[in-house]
């Protein structure tokens, strides 16, 4: 599983909301974080989140079972680490 954690605050919630629109992705609260989990990659389009630069580039709290392969002005992509793919 690939898991992305974002702090559960108003500024970062749009990332989890956009990610939750993917039927293969689940979002749940875990302590003070929103846990975004998928069996394969997690892909979030920045434009859909409405996040400004400072929020967008400070949104990732942690990644488990994967690595960030793209995080630019267009999108955030977290792929499973080798051996973790379904």
Secondary structure by P-SEA (a helix, b strand, c coil): cbbbbcccccccaaaaaaaaccccbbbbbcccbbbbbbccbbbbbcccccccaaaaaaccccccccccccccccbbbbbccccccc
